[in-house]
Amino acid sequence: MQQAVILAGGQGSRLKPYTDTRPKPMVEIAGRCIIDHQLEWLAEAGVTDVVVSAGHLHEVLTEHLSATTRPTRVTTVVEERPLGRGGGLKYAGRHLPAPDEAWYGLNGDIWTRFDLGAMAAYHAQREVVATIGLARPRIPWGVVDVDEGGRVTDFVEAPPSPYPVNGGVYVFAAEIMDLLPDTGDHERSTFPLLARQRRLAGFPIEGYWRAIDTAKDIREAARDLGGA
């Protein structure tokens, strides 16, 4: 799979003041922009063409992306009005170089590393329209293990959640374009429809994953990467 879309149009209001002068995907983790990390990761997986859907402070993002030689061909498209995540995927997807082929989708606020090729193979084997990368973020509190008799057996600090969440990384078959909304959120429309039709798969992410939503996420991700 050689093409991808990155959603980079959000306001990033929970990351203020970091997003006062730069869009969310340009927030730095340990001195590096999220989107630069994502483009490198996609290139390592064999992606040659990336369409970036921009909105908030799109001029800053466009200048940043064009200022450096990239390992992929990057096209930036601008949402003249907010389209929502599903609408953003559809709008950017129309600018992919091979619209009749499968593609990756990626939220612009995700810092992750796992085998994208394995996810693409998983998707193809199941013959579905879309595959979601499933992450298990760490619970922000310590938890208590209790035996059947009600006795405490252990304390575990910040364990992975027992429930997977949508990790914001997708594999889409070409036909997804007919199912994405023009505006709105694909998680509330397209994905529930595909789930009912048994045409949606979930791929367990084995590797590092973090959504960068708050200043705390920036600090913790920098700590994680510093210790890697």
N, C-alpha and C positions, 0 to 999 in steps of 0.2 A: 504494500500500500504506500503510495507516494505523495498523497496530498492531505492537507489538514486545514481546519479552521480554528482560530483562537478568538474567543469572545473577550473583547477588551474595552467594552463601551460603558461599563458601570460607573456610578458616581463614587463608590468607595467611601460613603459618608462615615462609616464606623472607623475608618482609618485616618480621619483628620487628626492633626494637621498635615500628615504625610501626603495626602491627596489634594491639598490646596493648590499645589503647583505642578503636580504630575498625576497622570492616570494611575489607577490601582496596579496594573501589571508592571509599572515602572518602579514600584516600591522596591527598595533594596533589602536583601537578606544577606548579611555578612559581606556587604559591599558589592552585591551583584543584583541586577534587576531580575524580577521574576520572569519576565518575558524572554530575556536573553537566555536564561537557564532552559526555558521551555523550547526555544528554537534549537538549541544545541541538542537537547534530548530527542526531539523529533528527527533531526538530521541523523543522529546515531541510529535511529530505527529505520532509516532509508527514505524518509520523507524529503522530497525535493521542492515542493511548492506549498506555501502557507498563505492563506488569506486571513488577515487580521481585521476583525470587525471593531472599529473604533467609534467613540462617541465623546465622552467627557474628556476635555483637553486633548482632542485628537491631533491638534497641530504639534503639541509637544511629543506625542508618541510617534507621529509620522517622521518628525525630524530625527528622533532617536534611532528609529529603525533604518533610516536611510544614511545615517552618519558612519556606519560601520559595514565592512564586508561581511556578509552572512553566509552560513553554510547551506542555506536554502534560499530559493527565490521567494521574496516576501512581497505580497500585494496588500495594501491597506485600503479598506473601504470605510466610508464614514456614514453612520446612521444620522440622517438629518433630523430625525426625531427618535426618541427612545422606542425601540421595537420589542423590548423584552428579550429574554434569553432565547426563546424559541424563534421569535422573529429575526433576531440577530443571526442565529445559525442559518436560517433560510436565506436571508439577504446575502450573507457572505458566501454561502454555498453556491449561489448562482454565479459567483465569480471564480469558481474552481476551474482549473484547466481541463479536467476530464469529468464532466458532470455525470457521465454514464458509468462511473466507477465508484468503488467504495472510498470512504474517507474517514479520518479521525476528527473528532471535535474535542475541544479543550477549553475549560473555563480559564480565564486569564489570571486567576488569583490562586492557582494550585501550584505548590512546590512538591514534586514527586519524582520518584525514580523506580521504574519496574520494567518488565519486558513487554514492550508494546507489540512486538512481533508475535509473542505468545497470545496476547489478547486478540490480535487479528485472526490468528489461526482458530482460536476458541470460537470466535464469532462465525467464521466460515463453516466450521464443523456443525454448528447448530442451525445453520440456514435460517437465521433470523434477520429482521430488518434493522435492529439496533442492539448493541451490547453496551452495558454500563459497567464502568470500573467500580467495584465495591470496596470501600475502605472501612477500616475499623479504627476510628480515632480513639485516643486515650481518654478515659473518663477523668475529669479534672479533680476528683477526690479519691482518697484512699477507700478501699472497700474491705469488708469483713467476711471471711469464710466461716461458715457455721456448719457443724455436722448434723446428722439426722436427729440427734438428741438435744439440739439447741445449744451445744457448747461451741464457743469460739475456738477455731483451730489455727487461724492465721490472719494477718493484716497484709493487704497488698496495696502498694501505692500506685495510683494512676494506671490501672490495668486497661488493656484494649477493651472497647465496648463489645458486649456479646452480640450486638446487632449491627449489621453492615449498613453503611450510608452511601448515598450516591456520591462518588468521588469526583464528579465533574470531568471525567475522561470517558470518551465514547468512541465506538466504532459504528459507522452508519453504512448501510447499503445505499445504493444510488436512489432507490425508491423512497427514501425518507423525505426527499424534497416535496413529494406530493402530500405528505402527512404533517409536516411542520406548520405551525400557525404563521400567518403573516405578521401578527403582533401577539404578544403574550408569552407564556411560559410553557415550553414543551413538557415539563414535568407534571403539569396539571391537565394537559390535553393529550398530546401525542403518546407519551409513555403509558398512561393508564389504558388507552385504547389498545396499544400493542400488547400490553400485559394480558388484557382480556382475551386477545386473539392468540396468545402464546407465541408471539413473534418478538419478544423482548428477552434478552439473556443478561445475566450478571456474572462478571468476571472478577474473582477475588484478587485484589491487589496484594502482591507479595513484595514488599519493599517499603521505602519511605514514602509517606504521604502526609501533607498538611495543607489545609485551607488557610490562607492568610486573610483574616477578616478584621483583626483588631491589633492594637499595638502589642498586646501580650503575645499574639501569634508571631509577630516579628521577632520579639526577644527570644521566644522559645525555639523558633526555627534556627535563629543564629546560634543559639547554644547547641542545638542538635548538630548542626553542620560543623561547628567548631570542634565538636568531640568525635566527628566521623573519621 
